[in-house]
Amino acid sequence: MARPRKEGMDYFPHDTDAVNDTKIEALRMLYGNDGYAFYFILLELIYKQPDFELDVSDAETIQILAKKVEVTPEKFNNMMQTAIKRGCFDPTSYHERCVLTSEGVKKRSKVVVDKREKMRKKSSNGAENELLNDSCGVSDAETGEESTQSKSKSKRKVKEKVKINKIHYAEFVTLSQEEHDKLISSHGEEKTKRMIDILDNYKGANNKKYASDYRAILNWVVKRVEEEGQRERQRSEPFSRGQTTTGQYNANGSNYSSSNGKPVSDPRNASGTGEQSQDRGNQKAPSKYDQFVRR
C-alpha cells in the first residue's frame, strides 16, 4: 500500500527575535500577550493547511478560532483587523478571498513543496528509500529557506576510517610498521622480538584477543621482559667477593692458610706419612771444617 501523500507542514521556522518585530509589537501593545498568542496560533493553523491558507469566511470558524486563542469573538475580530492592517497577513488575500496567509508563509512553504516533489520523482525512478527518509517526517527544508541553506552548509561528510595495514610478526601478533619501529627504537631488536614471542604464546595459549597488540605490549609485556633480564643478571653475578680458598699461600711465602685463617704446613714439606717435616729454614749449613773432621 502506498504511503499517503503528505500535505502541510508539521512545524515552521520561528525567529528568536520575533518578539521585536514591529508587527508583533503592535499586537502586544494593543492586546498584551493575547495578541502574541493570536498571531502564532494562526500561523500554526495556516502551515498545517495543504495550500497554506486559512479560510475565515464563516462565523463558526471565527468562534472556534477565538476559543483556541481564549478570547471573545469580538476581541478576536479586532485583533484580526489589526493584524491585517499591520501586514501580519496579506490584505489582498483576506479582502478578496477571506483567507489568511502571507508572502513569507508562501515563500517558506514553496521550498518544502518543491523538495517533496523532487523526492517523489526520485521515488518513481527507483529511489524509494530517499522518499521515505525525506517525506515521512518534516524535511530539512521545512525550517525555512535561510535555515535550510545554513544547515546544508553545516552538514559534514562522514569520513571513512583510515585503514592501517597490520603486519604479522608472529602467528597471533600483528603490528603496523610504525608501531614495530617504535618498539625497536625504544627497546632494541632483541627485546622487541622477545616481547612479540611472549605475547604470541600468551594469545595462542589463552585464545586472547586485543584491540591493539601494540598497546598490550606496552601495558604488560615490556615489564615481563624487564623482569626476565633482571633475573638473568642476578644469576650471572659472581659469588661474594673477599673469600679465600683453602690452602692459599700466605703473604710471607712460608705457610698456607685455610679458609678459617689458621696456618697449615707447606704441602711441599709434607712427608708421605702425613707428619709435618722440620723447618729446614732454621738449620745452618755445615762448615768446610766440620765436613773435613767427619771424614
Number of C-alpha atoms within 10 A of each C-alpha: 3 4 8 8 9 14 15 17 22 13 14 18 13 11 9 7 7 12 12 11 10 13 19 19 16 17 23 19 11 13 16 12 12 17 24 19 17 23 21 14 13 17 23 15 16 22 23 17 14 14 13 23 21 20 16 15 13 9 10 11 13 18 17 12 20 18 13 13 20 14 16 14 18 12 15 21 15 13 20 20 15 18 21 18 13 16 15 22 24 19 20 14 14 19 11 8 12 16 20 25 24 21 12 13 19 14 12 19 23 17 17 22 19 12 17 21 13 12 21 20 14 15 15 10 9 11 13 14 12 13 19 14 12 16 21 12 12 18 18 17 24 22 21 20 18 11 14 16 13 10 14 11 9 9 8 8 6 6 6 6 6 6 6 9 9 13 12 10 16 14 12 18 22 19 20 16 13 9 15 18 15 14 19 14 11 10 14 12 14 9 17 22 16 15 22 24 18 17 21 19 15 14 17 13 9 8 9 11 13 10 7 11 20 20 13 14 18 12 11 12 20 19 13 14 15 13 11 10 12 10 10 11 9 9 9 8 8 7 8 6 6 5 8 13 10 14 18 15 18 15 9 7 8 13 17 20 19 16 13 9 13 11 16 17 17 18 13 7 14 13 10 7 6 9 10 14 13 10 11 9 8 7 8 7 8 8 8 8 9 9 9 8 7 6 6
